[in-house]
Amino acid sequence: MTPVSTAPSEQAGTAPGTTTSAIASARGLEKTYGKGGTAVRALAGVDVDFARGEFTAIMGPSGSGKSTLMHCMAGLDTPTAGTVVVDGLTVSSMSQRQLTKLRRTQLGFIFQAFNLVPTLTAAENITLPLDIARKPVDQAHLAAVVKAVGLADRLGHRPSELSGGQQQRVACARALVSRPSVVFADEPTGNLDSTSSREVLSFLRTSVDELGQSVVMVTHDPVAASHAHRVLFLADGEIVAEVTQPTPDSVLEVLSSLSRQAL
Ligand SMILES: Nc1ncnc2c1ncn2[C@@H]1O[C@H](COP(=O)(O)OP(=O)(O)OP(=O)(O)O)[C@@H](O)[C@H]1O
């Protein structure tokens, strides 16, 4: 597919999706599911950099490879070819055991389903990854995260006593409490109303701007993507465009251009 026009990237001459100061990168990333006549090429040689201390959104039509890219970056899926490096560690050559440790200690995850443990309080859910990794809780950082998500008065509640938006904010706090190298969020607002979505997205942005976090989010929603610093667009398993300082309108414009090219 021909690349659509993009906003200027950080460096003149830089390919869409690549920057200089990266917390996570992929080079020549390919993923093919299945074999022979039924094989599906989900990623067709992706070069991408996710900048340190930035909020990056990944968009693209259904089936363009967004989740596959995120899963390969986060060690949840194994690439067919290419390399993935996260915070200096070569994820693509790790054993399953090393990947489990990486996910537990270096990465944070937020999914569309909140995946909270129903019998634990909000506070216990937030510190669960540290408890599992047997790491001490940095009380000052925990307090900062809890304050940023606005959950200080809900910490003793169980998930069933919280709204969907509050549950997702607990999941966000859980993803951030261990100061991961990168937080990967897959459609984090897919189950939320617009008010709760806005709260979760502004919290993700705050976690980047004020707590120095790096966040990568897959979304279908141009309004959600406009909270990011940069939006990457996938089509047919390739990065075809990027927009910096996105607005809902600039994101929609690129999406419409991509669907016109697909016709
Ligand atoms: N486990 C799998 N086995 C076979 N094919 C798969 C598998 N996972 C994904 N695919 C295929 O790979 C392609 C990319 O899928 P992927 O889920 O990454 O796309 P996506 O952009 O996240 O889509 P959506 O927006 O619908 O979630 C699709 O054609 C999909 O059907």
Ligand as a Chemical Component Dictionary entry (heavy atoms), coordinates in Angstrom:
data_LIG
# 
_chem_comp.id                   LIG 
_chem_comp.type                 NON-POLYMER 
_chem_comp.pdbx_formal_charge   0 
_chem_comp.three_letter_code    LIG 
# 
loop_
_chem_comp_atom.comp_id 
_chem_comp_atom.atom_id 
_chem_comp_atom.alt_atom_id 
_chem_comp_atom.type_symbol 
_chem_comp_atom.charge 
_chem_comp_atom.model_Cartn_x 
_chem_comp_atom.model_Cartn_y 
_chem_comp_atom.model_Cartn_z 
_chem_comp_atom.pdbx_ordinal 
LIG N1  N1  N 0 -4.295  -16.724 16.447 1  
LIG C1  C1  C 0 -4.534  -16.431 15.160 2  
LIG N2  N2  N 0 -4.655  -17.398 14.232 3  
LIG C2  C2  C 0 -4.883  -17.110 12.935 4  
LIG N3  N3  N 0 -5.011  -15.852 12.459 5  
LIG C3  C3  C 0 -4.923  -14.845 13.342 6  
LIG C4  C4  C 0 -4.694  -15.066 14.733 7  
LIG N4  N4  N 0 -4.640  -13.876 15.357 8  
LIG C5  C5  C 0 -4.846  -12.941 14.409 9  
LIG N5  N5  N 0 -5.016  -13.532 13.191 10 
LIG C6  C6  C 0 -5.222  -12.845 11.903 11 
LIG O1  O1  O 0 -4.176  -11.911 11.731 12 
LIG C7  C7  C 0 -4.675  -10.693 11.174 13 
LIG C8  C8  C 0 -4.355  -9.535  12.109 14 
LIG O2  O2  O 0 -5.113  -9.716  13.302 15 
LIG P1  P1  P 0 -5.079  -8.679  14.512 16 
LIG O3  O3  O 0 -5.970  -9.222  15.588 17 
LIG O4  O4  O 0 -3.692  -8.358  14.873 18 
LIG O5  O5  O 0 -5.741  -7.391  13.844 19 
LIG P2  P2  P 0 -6.351  -6.092  14.541 20 
LIG O6  O6  O 0 -5.933  -4.939  13.707 21 
LIG O7  O7  O 0 -5.982  -6.062  15.988 22 
LIG O8  O8  O 0 -7.902  -6.359  14.361 23 
LIG P3  P3  P 0 -9.154  -5.843  15.222 24 
LIG O9  O9  O 0 -9.185  -4.358  15.077 25 
LIG O10 O10 O 0 -10.316 -6.485  14.537 26 
LIG O11 O11 O 0 -8.962  -6.300  16.632 27 
LIG C9  C9  C 0 -6.163  -10.905 10.946 28 
LIG O12 O12 O 0 -6.354  -11.298 9.611  29 
LIG C10 C10 C 0 -6.512  -12.019 11.911 30 
LIG O13 O13 O 0 -7.600  -12.785 11.432 31 
# 
loop_
_chem_comp_bond.comp_id 
_chem_comp_bond.atom_id_1 
_chem_comp_bond.atom_id_2 
_chem_comp_bond.value_order 
_chem_comp_bond.pdbx_ordinal 
LIG N1  C1  SING 1  
LIG C1  N2  SING 2  
LIG C1  C4  DOUB 3  
LIG N2  C2  DOUB 4  
LIG C2  N3  SING 5  
LIG N3  C3  DOUB 6  
LIG C3  C4  SING 7  
LIG C3  N5  SING 8  
LIG C4  N4  SING 9  
LIG N4  C5  DOUB 10 
LIG C5  N5  SING 11 
LIG N5  C6  SING 12 
LIG C6  O1  SING 13 
LIG C6  C10 SING 14 
LIG O1  C7  SING 15 
LIG C7  C8  SING 16 
LIG C7  C9  SING 17 
LIG C8  O2  SING 18 
LIG O2  P1  SING 19 
LIG P1  O3  DOUB 20 
LIG P1  O4  SING 21 
LIG P1  O5  SING 22 
LIG O5  P2  SING 23 
LIG P2  O6  DOUB 24 
LIG P2  O7  SING 25 
LIG P2  O8  SING 26 
LIG O8  P3  SING 27 
LIG P3  O9  DOUB 28 
LIG P3  O10 SING 29 
LIG P3  O11 SING 30 
LIG C9  O12 SING 31 
LIG C9  C10 SING 32 
LIG C10 O13 SING 33 
# 
